[in-house]
Amino acid sequence: MLTLVIILVPLVLSLAVFGARTEKNVRMLALAGSLVEFGVVVAAFIQFKTSCHCNLLFNAEWFSMTMFSLRLGLDGISLLLVAMTAFLVPLIILSTFSHHYENPQAFYSLIFLMEMALTGVFSAYDGLIFYIFWELALIPAWFICALWGGTDRIRITFKFFVYTFTGSLFMLLALIWLFLKTPEPHSFSFGALTRAMLSSTEQSWIFAAFFLAFAIKIPVFPFHTWQPDTYTESPPAGSMLLAGIMLKMGIFGMIRWMLPLTPLAIQQWAPVVLILAVTGIVYASVIAIRQSDLKRLVAYSSIAHVGLIAAGVFAFSLQAMQGAIIQMVSHGINVVGLFIILDIIERRTGTRVIGELGGLANRVPLLAAFFMIILLGSIALPLTNGFVGEFLLLIGIFGTNPVMAAIAGLTIIFGAVYMLWMYQRTMLGPEQVSYSEIRDLTPAELAALIPIVVLIFWIGVFPSFLLDTALPDVIRLLQYLR
């Protein structure tokens, strides 16, 4: 029942914020409500038992038909992603306190609707329910970007919608085919879908349909072209939701659904996916070095990071899979922190163009310190969260394909190049303009950044808590490939 509560709380909050009359009241209600959701997820963590395959199960018949049921549950992998979502949403809401939004009731309502759908994606144990939540997550994301985005938002968000919706349709066709192949009485339940009788050719087609949907959402090269423009034109909160949480839907879908449902096809096509993922790492890193806009640089760096995670999923080793899971959480934390920092810089200086910035550390030393810590987590400095995931990923990929691991390892070098270059050009050196009136971090901004920095070091020093939570379920998933 607690899993259902975790999904319903954001839904109730999305309706409740419409009752607040002033923007200040809307913000405070949104922040308080997001903290309540985080408290419910903490309660789920306390009740969670790693010895069980799936905890906190909820199953209710839908329309009195057993083939259509609301099946929800949390295993170690999904619990970590639900916890990441519940942790990041309050920080994203805090980061919006320095902005004025037209119709704030609708803005915060859409954030909670998106949180509800994302939590549903990570909790679904029914193929149809998974698809419904998957599509629901797209709707508020599109409205947030289209209504509060930049000047070119309509064209960019239309491209984003077409890409992701098209991929989702292929996934729906695959789910229907799987449903018809399940033992009678047919069912969309996870257990029934894993028992579907498929030939190797059918598995290949199912794999292709799923992979298209998930690769677009992540995004994996060459399905990435919607991402940089969308991240750049979205409002800051929209960029954080997309990069920090929403792209994890695709990686989670590969781990939770594609691997158990198409094990033969996955092993057949894994070399191709590895090549695409590693190509994306190098391509996005090189493009990131050439960027002059702060948000576009972080957008391309995100493609490189998730390319490494996708490569780890298809390495089929315990270390790589563990690394992929912990890196999903770490990337979500780091990229949200980076977008918060970039939003502060843009609001303080009025620009995101790297060439127009410089010498900010002299005026805002606290901002510069937080920027450096989050940046070091992103480039995988030892004792930070990024190091744990990337280390496990590279070890796991090396055991499967040493050549691909060597190329994928370039992400560490390239990441250090473009991230440190960005920091040098914005925080150090001579001042490009006078910053005499610029101020350092506000209490609300500190409240958003301090938890991120704490987790960067906590995960980097004590990763065993996350790794132990996911380990039993990672082992069970890898057994599908034997």
C-alpha positions as CSV (number, residue, x, y, z in Angstrom):
1,M,0.0,0.0,0.0
2,L,2.9,2.4,0.7
3,T,4.0,2.2,-2.9
4,L,0.5,3.4,-4.0
5,V,0.8,6.3,-1.4
6,I,4.2,7.3,-2.9
7,I,2.5,7.7,-6.3
8,L,-0.7,9.3,-5.0
9,V,0.9,12.0,-2.8
10,P,2.3,14.0,-5.8
11,L,-1.1,13.6,-7.6
12,V,-2.8,15.1,-4.5
13,L,-0.3,17.9,-4.3
14,S,-0.7,18.7,-8.0
15,L,-4.4,19.4,-7.2
16,A,-3.7,21.1,-3.9
17,V,-1.5,23.9,-5.3
18,F,-4.4,25.2,-7.3
19,G,-6.0,26.2,-4.0
20,A,-3.2,28.6,-3.1
21,R,-3.9,32.2,-4.1
22,T,-0.5,33.9,-4.0
23,E,2.7,32.9,-5.6
24,K,4.4,32.7,-2.2
25,N,1.8,30.4,-0.8
26,V,2.1,28.2,-3.9
27,R,5.8,27.9,-3.5
28,M,5.7,27.1,0.2
29,L,2.9,24.6,-0.3
30,A,4.9,23.0,-3.1
31,L,8.1,22.8,-1.0
32,A,6.3,21.4,2.0
33,G,4.4,18.9,-0.1
34,S,7.6,17.7,-1.8
35,L,9.2,17.1,1.7
36,V,6.2,15.1,2.7
37,E,6.7,12.9,-0.3
38,F,10.4,12.5,0.6
39,G,9.3,11.5,4.1
40,V,7.0,8.8,2.7
41,V,9.9,7.4,0.6
42,V,12.1,7.4,3.6
43,A,9.5,5.3,5.4
44,A,9.5,2.9,2.4
45,F,13.3,2.6,2.7
46,I,12.9,1.7,6.4
47,Q,10.4,-1.1,5.5
48,F,12.4,-2.4,2.6
49,K,14.0,-5.8,2.9
50,T,16.8,-6.7,0.5
51,S,16.0,-10.4,1.1
52,C,12.7,-10.2,-0.8
53,H,12.5,-10.0,-4.6
54,C,9.9,-7.3,-4.5
55,N,8.8,-5.3,-1.5
56,L,5.8,-3.1,-0.8
57,L,3.6,-4.8,-3.4
58,F,0.3,-3.4,-4.4
59,N,-2.1,-5.3,-6.8
60,A,-5.6,-4.2,-7.6
61,E,-7.8,-5.5,-10.5
62,W,-8.6,-2.9,-13.0
63,F,-12.2,-2.9,-14.3
64,S,-12.7,-6.3,-12.7
65,M,-10.5,-8.0,-15.4
66,T,-7.5,-9.9,-14.1
67,M,-5.5,-9.3,-17.3
68,F,-5.6,-5.5,-16.5
69,S,-4.3,-4.9,-13.0
70,L,-2.6,-2.1,-11.2
71,R,0.5,-3.9,-10.1
72,L,3.1,-1.8,-8.3
73,G,6.2,-2.8,-6.3
74,L,9.7,-1.7,-5.3
75,D,12.8,-3.7,-5.6
76,G,16.3,-2.4,-4.7
77,I,16.8,-0.8,-8.1
78,S,13.5,1.0,-8.4
79,L,13.6,2.1,-4.7
80,L,16.9,3.9,-5.4
81,L,15.4,5.8,-8.3
82,V,12.2,6.6,-6.5
83,A,14.4,7.9,-3.6
84,M,16.5,9.9,-6.0
85,T,13.3,11.5,-7.5
86,A,11.9,12.3,-4.1
87,F,15.2,13.8,-3.0
88,L,15.7,16.0,-6.1
89,V,12.2,17.4,-6.5
90,P,12.3,19.6,-3.3
91,L,15.7,20.9,-4.4
92,I,14.4,21.7,-7.8
93,I,11.4,23.5,-6.2
94,L,13.8,25.5,-4.0
95,S,15.8,26.6,-7.0
96,T,12.7,28.2,-8.5
97,F,12.2,30.6,-5.5
98,S,14.3,33.2,-7.3
99,H,12.2,33.1,-10.4
100,H,8.8,34.6,-11.2
101,Y,6.5,32.4,-13.2
102,E,3.3,33.3,-14.8
103,N,0.5,31.1,-13.5
104,P,2.7,29.5,-10.8
105,Q,-0.2,27.2,-9.7
106,A,0.0,25.4,-13.1
107,F,3.8,25.4,-13.1
108,Y,4.1,23.6,-9.7
109,S,1.1,21.4,-10.5
110,L,2.9,20.1,-13.6
111,I,6.1,19.4,-11.6
112,F,4.1,17.2,-9.2
113,L,2.3,15.5,-12.1
114,M,5.7,14.7,-13.6
115,E,6.9,13.4,-10.2
116,M,3.9,11.1,-10.0
117,A,4.4,9.7,-13.4
118,L,8.1,9.2,-12.9
119,T,7.5,7.4,-9.7
120,G,4.9,5.2,-11.4
121,V,7.4,4.3,-14.1
122,F,9.9,3.1,-11.5
123,S,7.3,1.2,-9.5
124,A,5.2,-0.5,-12.2
125,Y,5.2,-4.3,-12.3
126,D,2.7,-4.4,-15.2
127,G,3.6,-3.7,-18.8
128,L,0.5,-1.7,-19.5
129,I,0.8,0.4,-16.3
130,F,4.5,1.0,-17.2
131,Y,3.5,2.3,-20.6
132,I,0.7,4.5,-19.2
133,F,3.1,6.2,-16.7
134,W,5.8,6.4,-19.3
135,E,3.4,8.5,-21.6
136,L,2.1,10.5,-18.6
137,A,5.6,11.7,-17.8
138,L,5.9,13.2,-21.3
139,I,2.8,15.4,-21.0
140,P,3.8,17.7,-18.0
141,A,7.4,17.8,-19.3
142,W,6.2,19.1,-22.7
143,F,4.0,21.7,-21.1
144,I,6.7,22.9,-18.7
145,C,9.1,23.4,-21.6
146,A,6.5,24.8,-24.0
147,L,4.9,27.3,-21.7
148,W,7.9,28.6,-19.7
149,G,10.8,27.9,-22.0
150,G,13.0,30.1,-24.2
151,T,12.2,32.0,-27.4
152,D,12.4,28.9,-29.7
153,R,10.5,26.7,-27.3
154,I,7.6,25.8,-29.6
155,R,9.8,24.3,-32.4
156,I,12.1,22.6,-30.0
157,T,9.4,21.1,-27.8
158,F,7.5,19.8,-30.8
159,K,10.6,18.0,-31.9
160,F,11.0,16.6,-28.4
161,F,7.4,15.4,-28.4
162,V,7.6,13.7,-31.8
163,Y,10.8,11.9,-31.0
164,T,9.7,10.5,-27.7
165,F,6.1,9.8,-28.6
166,T,7.2,7.9,-31.8
167,G,9.5,5.7,-29.8
168,S,6.8,5.1,-27.2
169,L,4.4,3.8,-29.9
170,F,6.9,1.1,-30.9
171,M,7.1,0.1,-27.3
172,L,3.3,-0.2,-27.1
173,L,3.3,-2.4,-30.1
174,A,5.9,-4.6,-28.6
175,L,4.0,-4.9,-25.3
176,I,0.8,-5.9,-27.1
177,W,2.7,-8.6,-29.0
178,L,4.2,-9.9,-25.8
179,F,0.7,-9.8,-24.2
180,L,-0.7,-12.0,-26.9
181,K,2.2,-14.5,-26.5
182,T,1.8,-14.9,-22.7
183,P,0.2,-18.1,-21.3
184,E,-3.6,-18.0,-21.0
185,P,-5.2,-16.1,-19.4
186,H,-3.2,-13.4,-21.1
187,S,-1.7,-10.8,-18.8
188,F,0.5,-7.7,-18.9
189,S,2.1,-8.6,-15.5
190,F,5.8,-8.7,-15.3
191,G,5.8,-12.4,-14.5
192,A,3.6,-13.3,-17.4
193,L,5.5,-11.2,-19.9
194,T,8.8,-13.0,-18.9
195,R,7.1,-16.3,-19.7
196,A,6.0,-15.2,-23.2
197,M,6.8,-17.8,-25.8
198,L,9.0,-16.0,-28.4
199,S,11.2,-17.2,-31.2
200,S,14.7,-15.7,-31.6
201,T,13.3,-13.6,-34.5
202,E,10.4,-12.3,-32.4
203,Q,12.8,-11.4,-29.6
204,S,14.9,-9.4,-32.0
205,W,11.9,-7.4,-33.1
206,I,10.7,-6.9,-29.6
207,F,14.2,-5.8,-28.6
208,A,14.3,-3.3,-31.5
209,A,11.0,-1.7,-30.5
210,F,12.0,-1.4,-26.8
211,F,15.4,-0.2,-27.6
212,L,14.1,2.6,-29.9
213,A,11.9,3.9,-27.1
214,F,14.5,3.7,-24.4
215,A,17.4,4.9,-26.6
216,I,15.5,8.1,-27.6
217,K,14.6,8.8,-23.9
218,I,18.2,8.4,-22.6
219,P,19.3,9.5,-25.3
220,V,21.8,7.1,-27.0
221,F,23.7,8.2,-30.1
222,P,22.4,8.7,-32.8
223,F,18.9,9.3,-31.2
224,H,20.2,12.3,-29.2
225,T,19.5,15.2,-31.5
226,W,16.4,16.4,-29.6
227,Q,18.2,16.7,-26.3
228,P,20.7,19.6,-26.4
229,D,18.1,22.1,-27.8
230,T,15.4,20.9,-25.4
231,Y,17.7,21.2,-22.3
232,T,18.8,24.7,-23.5
233,E,15.3,26.1,-24.3
234,S,13.6,24.6,-21.2
235,P,13.2,26.7,-18.0
236,P,15.9,25.8,-15.4
237,A,13.5,23.5,-13.5
238,G,12.5,21.8,-16.7
239,S,16.2,21.1,-17.6
240,M,16.7,19.7,-14.1
241,L,13.7,17.4,-14.3
242,L,14.6,16.2,-17.8
243,A,18.3,15.6,-17.2
244,G,18.2,14.7,-13.5
245,I,15.3,12.3,-13.5
246,M,13.5,11.7,-16.8
247,L,16.4,10.3,-18.8
248,K,16.8,7.6,-16.1
249,M,13.5,6.2,-17.4
250,G,15.2,4.9,-20.5
251,I,18.1,3.2,-18.6
252,F,15.7,1.8,-16.1
253,G,13.5,0.4,-18.9
254,M,16.5,-1.4,-20.4
255,I,17.4,-2.9,-17.0
256,R,13.9,-3.8,-15.7
257,W,12.1,-4.7,-18.9
258,M,14.3,-5.2,-21.9
259,L,16.9,-7.5,-20.3
260,P,14.4,-10.0,-18.8
261,L,12.0,-10.0,-21.7
262,T,14.5,-10.3,-24.6
263,P,17.6,-12.0,-23.2
264,L,18.6,-13.8,-26.4
265,A,18.2,-10.7,-28.6
266,I,20.1,-8.6,-26.1
267,Q,23.1,-10.9,-26.2
268,Q,23.0,-10.9,-30.0
269,W,22.8,-7.1,-30.4
270,A,24.9,-6.1,-27.4
271,P,28.0,-5.4,-29.5
272,V,26.1,-3.0,-31.7
273,V,24.7,-1.2,-28.7
274,L,28.1,-1.0,-27.1
275,I,29.5,0.6,-30.3
276,L,26.6,3.2,-30.4
277,A,27.0,4.0,-26.7
278,V,30.8,4.4,-26.8
279,T,30.5,6.4,-30.0
280,G,28.1,8.7,-28.2
281,I,30.6,9.2,-25.4
282,V,33.4,10.4,-27.7
283,Y,31.1,12.4,-30.0
284,A,29.3,14.2,-27.2
285,S,32.5,14.9,-25.3
286,V,34.2,16.5,-28.4
287,I,31.1,18.6,-29.1
288,A,31.0,19.7,-25.5
289,I,34.5,21.0,-25.7
290,R,33.4,23.3,-28.6
291,Q,30.3,24.8,-26.8
292,S,30.1,28.4,-25.9
293,D,26.7,28.2,-24.0
294,L,26.9,26.8,-20.5
295,K,23.6,24.8,-20.7
296,R,24.5,23.3,-24.0
297,L,27.9,22.2,-22.7
298,V,26.2,20.4,-19.7
299,A,23.6,18.9,-22.1
300,Y,26.3,17.3,-24.2
301,S,28.2,16.2,-21.1
302,S,25.1,14.5,-20.0
303,I,24.9,12.5,-23.3
304,A,28.5,11.3,-22.7
305,H,27.8,10.2,-19.1
306,V,24.6,8.3,-20.0
307,G,26.4,6.7,-22.9
308,L,28.8,5.2,-20.4
309,I,25.9,4.0,-18.3
310,A,24.2,2.4,-21.3
311,A,27.4,0.7,-22.3
312,G,27.6,-0.7,-18.7
313,V,24.1,-2.2,-19.0
314,F,25.1,-4.1,-22.1
315,A,28.4,-5.4,-20.6
316,F,26.3,-8.0,-18.6
317,S,28.6,-8.1,-15.6
318,L,27.8,-7.6,-12.0
319,Q,30.3,-4.7,-11.6
320,A,29.0,-2.9,-14.7
321,M,25.4,-3.3,-13.7
322,Q,26.1,-2.1,-10.2
323,G,28.0,0.8,-11.6
324,A,25.2,1.7,-14.0
325,I,22.7,1.9,-11.1
326,I,24.8,3.9,-8.8
327,Q,25.9,6.2,-11.7
328,M,22.2,6.9,-12.5
329,V,21.7,8.2,-9.0
330,S,25.0,10.1,-9.0
331,H,24.4,11.7,-12.4
332,G,21.0,12.8,-11.3
333,I,22.4,14.5,-8.3
334,N,25.4,16.1,-10.1
335,V,23.5,17.4,-13.2
336,V,20.8,19.0,-11.1
337,G,23.5,20.7,-9.0
338,L,25.2,21.9,-12.2
339,F,21.9,23.3,-13.6
340,I,21.2,25.1,-10.3
341,I,24.7,26.7,-10.5
342,L,24.3,27.7,-14.1
343,D,20.9,29.2,-13.4
344,I,22.4,31.3,-10.6
345,I,25.2,32.5,-12.8
346,E,22.7,33.5,-15.6
347,R,20.5,35.3,-13.1
348,R,23.5,37.2,-11.6
349,T,25.2,38.1,-14.8
350,G,22.4,38.0,-17.4
351,T,24.3,35.7,-19.7
352,R,25.1,32.0,-20.3
353,V,27.8,32.7,-22.9
354,I,31.1,31.5,-21.6
355,G,33.1,34.1,-23.4
356,E,31.2,36.9,-21.7
357,L,32.0,35.6,-18.2
358,G,35.2,35.5,-16.1
359,G,36.5,36.3,-12.6
360,L,33.3,35.4,-10.8
361,A,35.2,33.7,-7.9
362,N,36.5,37.1,-6.8
363,R,32.9,38.3,-6.2
364,V,31.0,35.2,-5.3
365,P,33.5,32.8,-3.6
366,L,30.8,30.7,-2.0
367,L,29.2,30.0,-5.4
368,A,32.6,29.2,-6.8
369,A,33.3,26.7,-4.0
370,F,30.0,24.9,-4.6
371,F,30.5,24.9,-8.3
372,M,34.0,23.3,-8.0
373,I,32.7,20.5,-5.6
374,I,29.8,19.6,-7.9
375,L,32.1,19.8,-11.0
376,L,34.6,17.4,-9.3
377,G,31.8,14.9,-8.7
378,S,30.9,15.1,-12.4
379,I,34.4,14.4,-13.5
380,A,34.7,11.4,-11.2
381,L,37.3,12.6,-8.7
382,P,38.1,9.9,-6.1
383,L,36.0,10.2,-2.9
384,T,33.1,11.7,-4.9
385,N,29.9,9.9,-6.1
386,G,30.9,10.1,-9.8
387,F,34.1,8.0,-9.2
388,V,32.3,5.0,-7.7
389,G,29.9,4.6,-10.6
390,E,32.5,5.2,-13.4
391,F,35.1,2.9,-11.8
392,L,32.6,0.0,-11.6
393,L,31.4,0.7,-15.1
394,L,34.8,0.7,-16.6
395,I,35.9,-2.5,-14.8
396,G,32.7,-4.3,-15.9
397,I,33.0,-3.1,-19.5
398,F,36.7,-4.1,-19.6
399,G,35.9,-7.6,-18.6
400,T,33.5,-7.9,-21.6
401,N,35.3,-5.8,-24.2
402,P,38.7,-4.2,-23.3
403,V,38.8,-2.1,-26.5
404,M,35.4,-0.6,-25.8
405,A,36.4,0.0,-22.2
406,A,39.6,1.8,-23.3
407,I,37.6,4.1,-25.6
408,A,34.8,4.6,-23.0
409,G,37.5,5.6,-20.5
410,L,38.1,8.7,-22.6
411,T,35.0,10.2,-21.0
412,I,37.1,10.8,-17.8
413,I,39.8,12.7,-19.7
414,F,37.3,14.6,-22.0
415,G,35.1,15.4,-19.0
416,A,38.0,16.9,-17.1
417,V,38.9,19.0,-20.1
418,Y,35.5,20.6,-20.8
419,M,34.4,20.9,-17.2
420,L,37.6,22.5,-15.9
421,W,37.8,24.7,-19.0
422,M,34.2,25.9,-18.3
423,Y,35.1,26.6,-14.6
424,Q,38.3,28.4,-15.6
425,R,36.5,30.6,-18.1
426,T,33.6,31.5,-15.8
427,M,35.1,31.6,-12.3
428,L,38.8,32.5,-12.8
429,G,40.8,34.9,-14.8
430,P,40.0,38.6,-15.4
431,E,36.5,40.0,-15.0
432,Q,34.9,40.6,-18.4
433,V,32.4,43.1,-17.0
434,S,32.0,44.8,-13.7
435,Y,30.4,42.6,-11.1
436,S,30.3,45.2,-8.3
437,E,26.6,44.6,-7.6
438,I,26.7,40.9,-7.8
439,R,25.8,38.9,-4.6
440,D,26.7,35.5,-3.3
441,L,24.4,32.6,-2.6
442,T,21.1,33.3,-0.9
443,P,19.7,31.1,2.0
444,A,17.3,29.3,-0.5
445,E,20.2,28.6,-2.9
446,L,22.3,27.3,-0.1
447,A,19.5,25.0,1.1
448,A,19.3,23.6,-2.4
449,L,23.0,23.1,-2.9
450,I,24.2,21.8,0.5
451,P,22.2,18.5,0.3
452,I,23.7,17.9,-3.1
453,V,27.3,18.4,-1.9
454,V,26.6,16.2,1.2
455,L,25.5,13.4,-1.1
456,I,28.4,13.8,-3.5
457,F,30.8,13.0,-0.6
458,W,28.6,10.5,1.2
459,I,28.1,8.3,-1.8
460,G,31.8,8.7,-2.8
461,V,33.0,7.6,0.7
462,F,30.2,5.2,1.7
463,P,28.7,3.7,-1.5
464,S,28.0,0.3,0.1
465,F,24.5,1.4,1.2
466,L,23.4,1.9,-2.3
467,L,25.3,-1.0,-3.7
468,D,23.9,-3.4,-1.1
469,T,20.4,-2.2,-1.7
470,A,20.5,-3.0,-5.4
471,L,22.8,-6.1,-5.3
472,P,20.2,-8.9,-4.9
473,D,18.0,-7.6,-7.7
474,V,21.0,-7.1,-10.0
475,I,22.0,-10.8,-9.4
476,R,18.4,-11.9,-10.2
477,L,18.3,-9.8,-13.4
478,L,21.6,-11.2,-14.7
479,Q,20.3,-14.7,-14.2
480,Y,17.9,-14.1,-17.2
481,L,21.0,-14.1,-19.4
482,R,22.2,-17.6,-18.4
